[in-house]
Amino acid sequence: MKKEDILEKLKEIIASIMKTDVSGVSRESRLKEDLRADSLDKINMLMALEEAYDIEMDEEEALTFKTVGDVVDYLVKELS
């Protein structure tokens, strides 16, 4: 799966969870500072990604993600 496709899907998921516009989410967006994601938001994102990609993600590692790009890089690695 292409990195760009993963990014677009992730942006949709984040926009849905954070109730924001997709255009406000970029690879450089910081989850906490820019998107105001708390731990519960990150867990909801994790569950949505697990369902979307039929994978199991490490919750502890997911809570360490700082940017949207961190999540994309993790997914690229997991889906390879």
C-alpha positions in Angstrom: 0.0 0.0 0.0 1.3 3.4 -0.9 2.3 5.9 1.7 0.0 8.6 0.1 -3.0 6.2 0.3 -2.3 5.5 4.0 -2.0 9.2 4.7 -5.3 10.1 3.0 -7.1 7.3 5.0 -5.5 8.4 8.2 -6.5 12.0 7.6 -10.1 10.9 7.1 -10.0 8.9 10.3 -8.4 11.7 12.3 -10.8 14.3 10.9 -13.8 12.1 11.9 -12.5 11.4 15.5 -11.4 15.0 16.1 -14.5 16.5 14.3 -12.3 18.7 12.1 -11.9 19.3 8.4 -9.6 16.9 6.5 -7.8 19.9 5.0 -6.6 20.8 8.6 -4.7 17.6 8.9 -1.3 17.1 7.3 1.7 14.7 7.7 3.4 17.4 9.8 0.4 17.9 12.1 1.2 17.2 15.7 -1.4 15.0 17.3 -1.5 16.7 20.7 -0.5 20.3 20.0 -2.1 20.9 16.6 -5.0 18.5 16.6 -5.6 18.5 20.4 -5.8 14.7 20.5 -5.8 13.2 24.0 -5.1 9.6 25.0 -8.7 8.6 24.4 -8.6 10.1 20.9 -5.4 8.2 20.1 -7.0 4.9 21.3 -10.0 5.6 19.1 -7.7 6.3 16.2 -5.8 3.1 16.9 -9.1 1.1 16.9 -10.3 2.7 13.7 -6.9 1.9 12.0 -7.0 -1.7 13.2 -10.4 -2.1 11.7 -9.5 -0.3 8.5 -6.3 -2.3 7.9 -7.2 -5.5 9.7 -4.1 -5.3 11.9 -3.3 -5.3 15.6 -1.4 -2.3 16.8 0.7 -1.9 19.9 -1.2 0.4 22.2 1.9 1.6 24.1 3.7 2.4 20.9 0.6 4.1 19.5 0.5 6.4 22.5 4.0 7.6 21.7 3.1 8.9 18.2 3.8 12.6 18.0 2.8 13.5 14.5 0.5 12.2 11.7 3.7 11.2 9.9 4.7 9.0 12.8 1.5 7.1 12.4 1.9 6.8 8.6 5.5 5.5 9.0 4.3 2.9 11.6 1.5 1.7 9.2 3.8 1.5 6.2 6.2 -0.7 8.3 3.3 -2.9 9.6 1.6 -3.3 6.2 4.8 -4.2 4.3 
